[in-house]
Amino acid sequence: MPSSLKKMKPSAILVNASRGAVVDTEALTHALMEGQIRAAALDVTDPEPLPPNHPLFALPNCLIIPHIGSATYGTRRRMAEMACENLLAGLEGQKLPYWC
């Protein structure tokens, strides 16, 4: 198990709402099954989506939601505004203000 999970207390609850690859899925599965950490809540996984038969789905101490952590009214409104700003800039031949 990676040292970062080993450093967690047995009462710890791991929450990942950033990127799936931040957490070693295999190591997390092992840690949850062995009681090395109490629970996990995942908005993202690696791979995403997990295969339907992945062992994390069967664990009572693991909550997996379908990547909806950003699904708030304010966040979705801002995402739409950014998309519109990119569209208008692109139509005018300008540099896109929001690009990855």
N, C-alpha and C positions, 0 to 999 in steps of 0.2 A: 504494500500500500504506500502511496506517495507520502512523504513526510508531512505535507500540509494537512492531510486527513488524520495522520497519526497524532498531530498536535491538538486536535479537537478533543473536547471532553466527551465522555459517553452520553452526556445529557444534551450535547449540541445538536442544533437543527441547521443543516446546510440549506441555504436559499441561493439559487442561481437564476438571475433574470438578466444576465449580461450576454454571454456567448456560450454555446454548448461546450466548446473545446476547452473552456476554462477548468472544467471538471473532468477527470478521468472516469468515464462511465463505468468501466470494469471495476476500478478500485472503489468507486462509490457503491456499486452493487454489493461488493464483498463487505464493505464497512457496515452497510445497513443490515445485511443478512447475519453478520456476526455480532451485531449490537455494539460495534465500536463507536458509532454515533447514533443518536436517537432517531433522527428522521431527516428527510430531504423534501424540499419543495422546488420543483423545476419548471421554469417558464420556457427554457431552452434545453436541448439535449444534443449529444453528439454520438451518432448521427441524428439528424433531424429530418423527418420524424424517425423515432425508434421503430424497429420492426415490431409488428403486432405481438409477436411471441417473446419479446424481451422480458427478462426476469424482473426488471424494475416495476412493470405493470402489476405483478402479482404480490408485491410487497405492501403490507398494510401501513408501513411507516414511510411511504413515498407518494407524494402528490405530484402528478405531472399534468400541467395545463397546456393547451395548444398554442403556445407563443402569443399570448394575448396581454402580456404585461403592459403594453403601451396603449391598450384599448380604453383610454379615458377620452371624454369629450374634448378637453383642452388639447391633448396630444394629437388626436386625430384631426382636429381643426387646424392646428399648426402644420401638420404634415400636408394637408390639402393646400394651405396657403403657400408653403414652400414649393409644392409641385406647380402651382399656378405661376409663381414668380419665375421658376425655371422655364416654363413654357413661354411666357411673354418675352423673357430675355432671349431664348432660342429663336423665336420668331423674328426678333429684331436683329439677329446676328451678333448678339452680345455674349460675353462669357456667362455661363450659368452660375448664379450665386451659390447654389447648393449642388455639389457633385461629390462623388466618392471615388 
